[in-house]
Amino acid sequence: MSGFWKNLTKPIIGLAPMDGVTDAAFRHMVTKYSHPSVIFTEFTHVEGLAYGATKILTSFLYEKKEHPIVAQLFGTDPKAFYKATILGAYLGFDGIDINMGCPSPKVAKQGAGASLIQNPKLAQAIISACQKAALDWQQGISLEKAGVNPAIIQAAKLRRGQRISRKLLPISVKTRIGYDSITAKEWANQLLEMRLAAITMHGRTFKQLYSGQANWEILAQAAALFKGTNTLFLGNGDINSITDAMAKIKKYKVDGVLVGRAALGNPWFFSKYLPSQEEYLKAASEHAHYLEKKIPEIAFVSVRKHLLWYCKNFPGAKELRIKLSHANTAQEVKKILFKNLG
């Protein structure tokens, strides 16, 4: 069940899934200016797909150059995970990742995301459902036979252009070192039982959210449990540069890392290139135009936060961000940036 994971060059340095952030436009920018080892979509609600919410399929938009790309799913219903995995396979994703680490209280109240750390039986049932779906897909099951919602099937068939591949999708999990206390070793052993292709662990508990420091010593202890197995272990949390990523991989003996916040507003992160202020501003304009022209189904307001991330750490950045936070079109963004671009 290792799939593409076994072919990745180590150390693995990938783009972490981030809700409301790693949409198609952001991933386009990242893969244009650098290329992570692996890329994840923002998480997608499996129950929403099961009920036929076609609007959330925008999370599954991607370009060829993004491969290997993994669809990340969240929810609580194993049957819905089964259907979503079949859908992901049909749409040509290289793998399926199960979100068991989202720090959102709203998601946790549903029993999803990081709440699954407290419910290992359900977590294992969800993993099993995804693994069965991957095998069923390889053996020829159709979307209809798998019980995928008809509206979702119709929308997926309009989007799917290339020849369908019956490859066996690897299943992975992204999680945390615990819920309200550190239980990384116990939790890691429970996940290891499921023979996953990869596990990514964030070095904070759910209770911490993003406060304090990521505990890489605990991540190193968890990583040691995976040595000699067929499951890769990736660390996550407080990585601020490629140099820092490489240092953490070496020091804490993980197979790789996923990078999140450090890549915001910096599509060059996964290369060694250091862009100028002008290049940052031009990229901000390009990002806005790409979203508006190529992905009109995504609301333009969603790009505003990205524009603010591009514009920081230079004189006048604060005033520029205030203006960009009210922009409603790509042309407005270009006009706001024009003076700064000379």
HELIX and SHEET records of a PDB file:
HELIX    1   1 GLY A    3  ASN A    7  5                                   5    
HELIX    2   2 ALA A   24  TYR A   33  1                                  10    
HELIX    3   3 VAL A   46  ALA A   50  1                                   5    
HELIX    4   4 THR A   54  PHE A   60  5                                   7    
HELIX    5   5 LYS A   64  GLU A   66  5                                   3    
HELIX    6   6 PRO A   78  TYR A   90  1                                  13    
HELIX    7   7 PRO A  105  LYS A  109  1                                   5    
HELIX    8   8 GLY A  113  GLN A  118  5                                   6    
HELIX    9   9 PRO A  120  GLN A  138  1                                  19    
HELIX   10  10 LEU A  143  ALA A  146  1                                   4    
HELIX   11  11 PRO A  150  ARG A  159  1                                  10    
HELIX   12  12 ALA A  184  LEU A  192  1                                   9    
HELIX   13  13 TRP A  216  ALA A  224  1                                   9    
HELIX   14  14 ILE A  242  TYR A  252  1                                  11    
HELIX   15  15 ARG A  261  ALA A  263  5                                   3    
HELIX   16  16 GLN A  277  LYS A  294  1                                  18    
HELIX   17  17 PHE A  300  VAL A  303  5                                   4    
HELIX   18  18 ARG A  304  TYR A  310  1                                   7    
HELIX   19  19 ALA A  317  LEU A  324  1                                   8    
HELIX   20  20 ALA A  330  LEU A  341  1                                  12    
SHEET    1   A 8 ILE A  12  LEU A  15  0                                        
SHEET    2   A 8 GLY A 256  VAL A 259  1                                        
SHEET    3   A 8 LEU A 232  ASN A 236  1                                        
SHEET    4   A 8 ALA A 198  HIS A 202  1                                        
SHEET    5   A 8 ILE A 171  ARG A 176  1                                        
SHEET    6   A 8 GLY A  95  MET A 100  1                                        
SHEET    7   A 8 ILE A  69  PHE A  74  1                                        
SHEET    8   A 8 ILE A  39  PHE A  40  1                                        
SHEET    1   B 8 ILE A  12  LEU A  15  0                                        
SHEET    2   B 8 GLY A 256  VAL A 259  1                                        
SHEET    3   B 8 LEU A 232  ASN A 236  1                                        
SHEET    4   B 8 ALA A 198  HIS A 202  1                                        
SHEET    5   B 8 ILE A 171  ARG A 176  1                                        
SHEET    6   B 8 GLY A  95  MET A 100  1                                        
SHEET    7   B 8 ILE A  69  PHE A  74  1                                        
SHEET    8   B 8 THR A  44  HIS A  45  1                                        
END                                                                             
